[in-house]
Amino acid sequence: MIVALFALMYFMMIRPQRKQQQKRREQLSKIKPGDQVVTIGRLHGVVDEINDAEKTVTLDCDGIYLVFDLSAIAQVKQPAIAPSTTTANQTSNPATSESAGSTAPAEKQPASDQATQASESASDQSDHSK
């Protein structure tokens, strides 16, 4: 009876916890500069450098560089993306890629620029209505 209780406890609590710890160790060992991460304090940043000797990581948080223990990384949000090569569409039709690059969607512009443009267009519309 006691053996069955220990076996049940192992499969319900200890084994899943070990799997979770192993997954976390693998995640931390794969971190590289350029990865977007979240710390245990919910601070979002980009990995700037990793010091394996001291087990620390330097995060770039909007131009502010902070040093954390490697264990303070809660999750990797987005791994660093390797530079992509040109695709067949870009090389075969350069006019299409130039025109696509010249029209920037409004959602990629900073919020302050969007607000300025919205107020300018509103004032232009009111000037035209007079």
C-alpha positions as CSV (number, residue, x, y, z in Angstrom):
1,M,0.0,0.0,0.0
2,I,2.8,2.4,0.9
3,V,4.7,1.5,-2.2
4,A,1.7,2.3,-4.3
5,L,1.3,5.6,-2.6
6,F,5.0,6.5,-3.3
7,A,4.7,5.4,-6.9
8,L,1.6,7.5,-7.4
9,M,3.3,10.5,-5.8
10,Y,6.4,10.0,-8.1
11,F,4.3,10.0,-11.3
12,M,2.0,12.8,-10.2
13,M,4.4,15.3,-8.7
14,I,8.1,14.5,-8.9
15,R,8.4,13.3,-12.6
16,P,6.5,16.3,-14.1
17,Q,8.6,18.7,-12.0
18,R,11.9,17.1,-13.2
19,K,10.7,17.4,-16.9
20,Q,9.9,21.0,-16.3
21,Q,13.3,21.7,-14.8
22,Q,15.0,19.9,-17.7
23,K,13.0,22.0,-20.2
24,R,14.0,25.2,-18.4
25,R,17.7,24.2,-18.3
26,E,17.6,23.6,-22.1
27,Q,15.9,26.9,-22.7
28,L,18.5,28.8,-20.7
29,S,21.4,27.1,-22.3
30,K,20.1,28.1,-25.8
31,I,19.8,31.8,-25.0
32,K,21.9,34.0,-27.4
33,P,22.4,37.7,-28.0
34,G,19.4,39.2,-29.9
35,D,16.8,37.0,-28.2
36,Q,13.7,38.7,-26.7
37,V,13.2,37.6,-23.1
38,V,11.1,38.2,-20.1
39,T,12.5,38.1,-16.6
40,I,10.9,36.7,-13.5
41,G,10.0,40.3,-12.5
42,R,8.2,40.6,-15.9
43,L,10.8,43.0,-17.4
44,H,10.9,42.6,-21.2
45,G,14.2,43.1,-23.0
46,V,16.7,41.9,-25.6
47,V,19.8,39.9,-24.7
48,D,22.9,42.0,-25.4
49,E,25.6,39.7,-23.9
50,I,25.9,36.5,-21.9
51,N,28.7,35.9,-19.3
52,D,29.0,32.2,-18.9
53,A,31.7,32.5,-16.2
54,E,29.6,34.6,-13.9
55,K,26.2,33.1,-15.2
56,T,24.9,36.6,-15.9
57,V,23.0,38.1,-18.8
58,T,22.9,41.8,-19.9
59,L,19.6,42.9,-21.2
60,D,18.9,46.0,-23.4
61,C,15.6,47.5,-22.3
62,D,15.0,50.5,-24.6
63,G,18.6,51.6,-24.4
64,I,19.1,50.9,-20.7
65,Y,21.5,48.0,-20.1
66,L,20.7,45.8,-17.0
67,V,22.6,42.8,-15.7
68,F,20.7,39.8,-14.4
69,D,21.5,36.4,-13.2
70,L,20.8,33.9,-15.9
71,S,18.3,32.2,-13.6
72,A,16.2,35.4,-13.6
73,I,15.1,34.7,-17.2
74,A,11.6,33.4,-17.0
75,Q,11.0,32.8,-20.7
76,V,12.3,33.4,-24.2
77,K,9.6,35.3,-26.1
78,Q,11.2,35.4,-29.5
79,P,14.5,33.9,-30.5
80,A,17.0,36.0,-32.5
81,I,16.3,35.7,-36.3
82,A,19.2,35.0,-38.6
83,P,19.6,37.5,-41.5
84,S,17.4,36.3,-44.4
85,T,18.5,35.9,-48.0
86,T,16.8,37.6,-50.9
87,T,13.8,35.7,-52.2
88,A,12.9,35.1,-55.8
89,N,10.2,37.8,-55.8
90,Q,12.6,40.5,-54.6
91,T,15.2,39.7,-57.3
92,S,12.8,39.3,-60.2
93,N,10.7,42.4,-59.7
94,P,12.7,45.3,-58.0
95,A,10.0,47.8,-58.8
96,T,7.6,46.0,-56.6
97,S,10.0,45.9,-53.7
98,E,10.8,49.6,-54.0
99,S,7.1,50.6,-54.1
100,A,6.4,48.3,-51.1
101,G,9.2,49.9,-49.1
102,S,8.1,53.5,-49.8
103,T,4.7,53.0,-48.3
104,A,5.1,52.3,-44.7
105,P,2.0,51.1,-42.9
106,A,0.8,53.3,-40.1
107,E,1.1,50.6,-37.5
108,K,4.9,50.6,-37.8
109,Q,5.2,54.3,-37.0
110,P,5.7,55.5,-33.5
111,A,2.5,56.5,-31.7
112,S,3.6,60.1,-31.4
113,D,4.0,60.3,-35.2
114,Q,0.6,58.7,-35.7
115,A,-1.0,61.3,-33.4
116,T,0.8,64.2,-35.1
117,Q,-0.3,62.9,-38.6
118,A,-3.9,62.5,-37.4
119,S,-4.1,66.0,-36.0
120,E,-2.5,67.5,-39.1
121,S,-5.0,65.6,-41.4
122,A,-7.9,66.8,-39.2
123,S,-6.8,70.4,-39.4
124,D,-6.3,70.0,-43.2
125,Q,-9.8,68.7,-43.5
126,S,-11.2,71.6,-41.5
127,D,-9.3,74.1,-43.6
128,H,-10.7,72.6,-46.8
129,S,-14.3,72.7,-45.5
130,K,-14.2,76.5,-45.0
